[in-house]
Amino acid sequence: MKDNGRTYKVRDIQNDLRVDWKVDLSYKRVWGGRNLTFDLLNGTPEDSFEQLPYYCHNLKIANKGTVTHIETDDAGRFKLVFIAFGVAVRSFIAFMRPLLIIDAAHLKGKYKGTNLLAVGMDGNNQIIPIATGVAQGETGEAWTVFLTKLKECIGVVPGLAIISDRHQSIIQACNKVFPDCFHGNCCRHLQMNCNLSSDRDKYIYWKACKSYTVENFHKAIEELRAVRPEAVKKLEEAGFEKWSRVYCEGNRYNYLTSNSAESINSLTRLVRKVPITQLMDYYRKLLQNWYFERREKYHDAAEFELSEWAAAKVQDRMLKSANWEVRGIAMCAVYQVLDTYNCHIVDFIKRECTCRQWQLSGLPCGHVCAVCRAEALTDCNQWALPWFTKTNLKGTYNEMVFPLADEADWVNPGNLQKVLPPVMGKKPGRPKNKDRIRSKNEELKENKCGRCGNKGHTREACMQPVPTIVQCSTTKRASNKGKSVLQDSVIEHASRNVLLDMSGNRKRKTGTEREVIVEPTADVFEEYFQNGRIYKDWDELSWMGEASNPGIGETSQPVIKPPSNNNYQGDMLWVGGEQSHPSIGQPSNNLYQGDLFWVSHSTS
């Protein structure tokens, strides 16, 4: 528990209980105890829904500009919650590029649902959650309400672009709420939909996605069509304008995937198990931590200096364009640049380059860098958009995110709505029928515990203490590759002259046979106890012959003989000898019947 980042799983709890307390509990019992502990620490999910209106009200008091919205049905049961953090909304409007990446992830707790999320990107390519929420499902209605509330927060943003997967509910909501904005598809999801799994196919596909010119795009598409025509057909059905750079109807700011939102979903994969109020507060804590760390990082940054991510991009383009030839057309205005393969025109007045990389990314392309080097300019930061400067990064994280007071000190206006937990519908698929009508003459199968061996319950519900494990005589299997198994089928029944098998049935024995009580010889380590059986190496088992006939005044001495040539018939142990001087004899010719130890002795 010294590692704060460690995930304390059920198996870990089982092992710690076994080592520290010598208690062996089933996985199901430990899992239930862990959930009970979570309920004691965080409260039950039912209490969390009741607490949600008070949390939203106090969140708006602590952080000005925060917008919350809760929807319930006619019975007061939960349908949807929306939270937009005021600090993040103001940063998005004033200092960040107009780009929203939206996605959803499923909840994993008692009450299932969908976590809706919208994130933005700062000038250093860092993620900022702008709005989040929970709905009962990823439906068109839920996304429409979520995006409508988000639009009320950010208003009309010129050049706004939205990136998401191709879920129909998102497409429907974007067309209704943001009809004038560009909505692009995630290229990563599209690749999976087209089943482009080989390295060759993925290389050609991403070359087409990242192409800046029409010629390069169609060259890559024809190359892909030659090997995967069905995949190209799906790409055409999706629309080139939805996923490619070259045919993009708007500006997607060089973001081709929704990986930013997927990263937040991966970050909350364990948090999505907790009650809904704790989930919403987790996003607030995340923003509070990120704003604090990044505010201190850019506090003393130089003005108009590019961020680390943007500066690395420009430096890489400077190195690639070191040998490119620059020819002037208009002084300090228009230049011709000959790169390794093509010739492009750079227009500083219009801030355009025919390669289109400068316009789409917002950072100087290699041709702009080549002109700046030819004109002996110290750097080309002035040709980058202001989103990428550290001045904007200062403004992005200038404000603070405040925590809430203790729950006992929360403000209660008295007129907040009551929220009840939602009614969970039936799960998809065929339901499990535990009350089926049994067939004629069908016998009821009684459960048997694999831990203690008793009937009437299973191993998961076993309440018996851990049995004392001992090592007894072992028997040899037919194959030398197998393991020896403790023959727990020997039943000590010395008070009667009978033999019993494992099921308790009486077995007839001959006059030369008697039963043996197997005494424990050594302890077996606890780790050999698995599923109610003891496994041990059978190499200790030895074959021994019968005793020699003693003369008058002589003592009977056991004589070691090799194994007999009788065929092996079951797991048996043959032991013989007189009652006064027992010894080990040859195997009996009697057929093996059940899990018994047969003992024979010589007759005088």
CORDA-V958757 format. One record per backbone hydrogen bond with DSSP energy under -1.0 kcal/mol. CO is the residue of the C=O (numbers start at 1). NH is the residue of the N-H. E is the energy in kcal/mol with one decimal. If there is no record, write none. Layout:
CO/NH/E, CO/NH/E
//
This chain:
3/6/-1.2, 7/9/-1.2, 9/13/-1.9, 10/14/-2.4, 11/15/-2.4, 12/16/-2.4, 13/17/-2.4, 14/18/-2.1, 15/19/-2.2, 16/20/-2.9, 17/21/-1.4, 17/23/-1.6, 26/30/-2.1, 27/31/-2.6, 28/32/-2.1, 29/33/-2.1, 30/34/-2.4, 31/35/-2.1, 32/36/-2.0, 33/37/-1.9, 34/38/-2.1, 35/39/-2.1, 36/40/-1.8, 37/41/-2.0, 38/42/-3.3, 39/43/-1.5, 44/48/-1.8, 45/49/-1.7, 46/50/-1.5, 47/51/-1.7, 48/52/-1.1, 51/55/-2.1, 52/56/-2.4, 53/57/-2.0, 54/58/-2.1, 55/59/-2.1, 56/60/-1.7, 57/61/-1.2, 58/62/-2.2, 59/63/-2.2, 63/66/-1.5, 67/84/-2.8, 69/82/-2.7, 71/79/-2.4, 71/80/-1.7, 73/76/-1.7, 76/420/-2.6, 77/73/-2.1, 79/136/-1.0, 80/71/-3.2, 81/134/-1.6, 82/69/-2.2, 83/132/-2.6, 84/67/-2.4, 85/89/-2.3, 86/90/-2.2, 87/91/-1.9, 88/92/-2.2, 89/93/-2.1, 90/94/-1.9, 91/95/-2.3, 97/99/-2.4, 98/161/-1.8, 100/163/-2.4, 101/119/-2.3, 103/117/-2.0, 105/115/-4.0, 113/107/-2.3, 114/135/-2.5, 115/105/-1.6, 116/133/-1.8, 117/103/-1.9, 118/130/-2.3, 118/131/-1.8, 119/101/-2.3, 120/128/-2.2, 122/125/-1.5, 126/122/-2.3, 128/120/-2.4, 130/85/-1.4, 131/118/-2.3, 132/83/-2.8, 133/116/-2.0, 134/81/-2.1, 135/114/-3.0, 137/139/-1.8, 139/143/-2.2, 140/144/-2.1, 141/145/-2.2, 142/146/-2.3, 143/147/-2.8, 144/148/-2.1, 145/149/-2.2, 146/150/-2.0, 147/151/-2.3, 148/152/-1.7, 149/153/-1.1, 150/154/-2.3, 151/155/-2.2, 157/160/-1.3, 160/182/-1.5, 161/100/-2.7, 162/184/-2.7, 163/102/-2.0, 164/186/-1.7, 167/171/-2.1, 168/172/-2.5, 169/173/-2.0, 170/174/-2.8, 171/175/-2.1, 172/176/-1.2, 173/177/-3.0, 174/178/-1.8, 182/162/-2.7, 184/164/-1.7, 186/190/-1.9, 187/191/-2.0, 188/192/-1.7, 189/193/-2.2, 190/194/-1.8, 191/196/-2.1, 195/197/-1.2, 198/202/-2.4, 199/203/-2.1, 200/204/-2.0, 201/205/-2.5, 202/206/-2.6, 203/207/-1.6, 204/208/-1.7, 205/209/-2.2, 206/210/-2.2, 209/245/-1.3, 213/217/-1.7, 214/218/-2.5, 215/219/-1.8, 216/220/-1.8, 217/221/-2.3, 218/222/-2.3, 219/223/-1.5, 220/224/-2.1, 221/225/-2.5, 222/226/-1.4, 224/228/-3.2, 228/232/-1.7, 229/233/-1.7, 230/234/-1.5, 231/235/-2.0, 232/236/-2.2, 233/237/-2.0, 234/238/-2.0, 235/239/-1.2, 239/242/-1.4, 240/244/-2.4, 242/185/-3.1, 245/248/-1.0, 252/255/-1.8, 256/187/-2.9, 258/262/-1.8, 259/263/-2.1, 260/264/-1.3, 261/265/-2.1, 262/266/-2.2, 263/267/-1.8, 264/268/-1.7, 266/269/-1.0, 268/272/-1.9, 270/273/-1.1, 271/274/-1.8, 272/108/-2.3, 275/279/-1.8, 276/280/-2.1, 277/281/-2.1, 278/282/-1.4, 279/283/-1.2, 280/284/-1.3, 281/285/-2.4, 282/286/-2.3, 283/287/-2.4, 284/288/-2.5, 285/289/-2.4, 286/290/-2.5, 287/291/-2.7, 288/292/-1.7, 289/293/-2.3, 290/294/-2.4, 291/295/-1.9, 292/296/-1.6, 293/297/-1.4, 294/298/-1.9, 302/305/-1.1, 305/390/-3.1, 307/311/-3.0, 308/312/-1.9, 309/313/-1.6, 310/314/-2.3, 311/315/-2.4, 312/316/-1.9, 313/317/-1.7, 314/318/-2.0, 315/319/-1.9, 316/320/-1.8, 317/321/-1.5, 319/322/-1.2, 321/324/-1.1, 325/338/-2.9, 327/336/-3.8, 330/333/-2.3, 330/334/-1.4, 333/348/-3.2, 334/329/-2.2, 334/330/-2.6, 335/346/-2.8, 336/327/-3.5, 337/344/-2.6, 338/325/-2.0, 342/339/-2.2, 344/337/-3.0, 345/354/-1.8, 346/335/-2.3, 347/352/-2.4, 352/347/-3.1, 353/356/-2.1, 356/360/-1.8, 357/361/-2.2, 358/362/-1.6, 362/385/-2.2, 365/369/-2.0, 366/370/-2.0, 367/371/-1.9, 368/372/-2.4, 369/373/-2.0, 370/374/-2.1, 371/375/-2.1, 372/377/-3.0, 373/376/-1.1, 380/383/-1.2, 381/384/-1.7, 385/388/-1.7, 386/389/-1.4, 388/307/-2.4, 389/393/-1.4, 390/394/-2.1, 391/395/-1.7, 392/396/-2.4, 393/397/-1.7, 406/409/-1.6, 407/410/-1.2, 420/78/-2.6, 439/442/-1.7, 447/456/-2.7, 454/449/-3.1, 459/462/-1.2, 471/521/-2.6, 471/522/-1.0, 479/482/-1.2, 484/536/-1.4, 486/488/-1.9, 487/490/-1.1, 493/496/-1.1, 496/498/-1.5, 499/507/-2.6, 501/504/-1.4, 505/501/-1.6, 507/499/-1.0, 510/513/-1.3, 512/601/-1.1, 522/471/-3.0, 525/528/-1.5, 526/529/-1.8, 528/535/-1.1, 530/533/-1.7, 533/530/-1.9, 534/486/-1.4, 536/484/-1.1, 538/541/-1.5, 551/554/-1.5, 557/548/-1.7, 570/572/-1.2, 575/600/-4.1, 581/578/-1.2, 594/596/-1.6, 598/575/-1.1, 599/514/-1.7
//
